[in-house]
Amino acid sequence: LQESGSAGNIKPSGGQDPSKKDVPAEDIDIDMGAPETEKAAVAIQSQFRKFQKKKQAVKS
């Protein structure tokens, strides 16, 4: 992910890049019960929460 401070970089609603609209979605098989998957999810959530706190601090 890239952070941008510029107001000119507005993404279209829906969060999808319109240039990638016709690309078929890959079917990815993820074992949701695997310990590695849980560790990865916790790490991602932790980083996201830090990002959200930093984002809120910048607005204040």
Backbone torsions as a table, in degrees:
resi	resn	phi	psi	omega
1	LEU	NA	141.7	178.5
2	GLN	-114.8	136.8	176.3
3	GLU	-91.2	143.2	179.3
4	SER	-135.7	127.0	178.1
5	GLY	-89.4	-4.7	-176.7
6	SER	-83.4	133.0	178.6
7	ALA	-76.1	-11.7	-179.0
8	GLY	-77.1	-13.9	-180.0
9	ASN	-95.2	75.7	-179.4
10	ILE	-99.1	124.5	-179.3
11	LYS	-87.1	150.0	178.3
12	PRO	-66.0	151.7	-179.8
13	SER	-64.6	151.0	-177.5
14	GLY	101.0	-16.6	175.9
15	GLY	74.1	6.0	-179.9
16	GLN	-101.4	141.6	176.1
17	ASP	-78.5	118.4	-175.8
18	PRO	-60.9	-24.3	179.1
19	SER	-72.4	-14.3	-178.9
20	LYS	-106.3	16.8	-174.1
21	LYS	-64.2	-37.3	-174.2
22	ASP	-91.6	5.1	-179.7
23	VAL	-81.8	126.2	179.7
24	PRO	-66.5	142.4	-179.5
25	ALA	-75.2	139.1	176.3
26	GLU	-80.9	143.9	176.7
27	ASP	-95.1	106.6	-175.4
28	ILE	-105.6	127.8	-180.0
29	ASP	-96.9	112.7	179.9
30	ILE	-117.5	127.6	177.7
31	ASP	-79.2	101.8	-175.6
32	MET	-70.8	-12.9	179.4
33	GLY	-94.9	-5.5	-177.0
34	ALA	-72.0	139.3	179.3
35	PRO	-60.1	-33.3	179.2
36	GLU	-65.5	-37.3	179.2
37	THR	-65.5	-42.2	179.1
38	GLU	-64.5	-42.3	178.7
39	LYS	-62.4	-42.1	179.4
40	ALA	-64.4	-42.5	179.8
41	ALA	-62.7	-42.2	179.1
42	VAL	-63.7	-42.0	179.6
43	ALA	-64.3	-42.5	179.4
44	ILE	-65.2	-44.5	179.6
45	GLN	-62.4	-39.5	179.2
46	SER	-61.7	-46.5	179.5
47	GLN	-64.7	-38.1	178.8
48	PHE	-64.6	-42.2	178.9
49	ARG	-63.5	-40.5	176.7
50	LYS	-61.8	-42.6	178.4
51	PHE	-61.6	-43.4	-179.9
52	GLN	-64.5	-41.3	178.2
53	LYS	-63.6	-42.7	179.6
54	LYS	-64.7	-39.9	179.2
55	LYS	-63.2	-42.2	178.3
56	GLN	-67.0	-37.4	-179.7
57	ALA	-66.3	-34.5	179.9
58	VAL	-69.4	-37.5	-180.0
59	LYS	-68.0	-33.0	-175.4
60	SER	-72.1	NA	NA
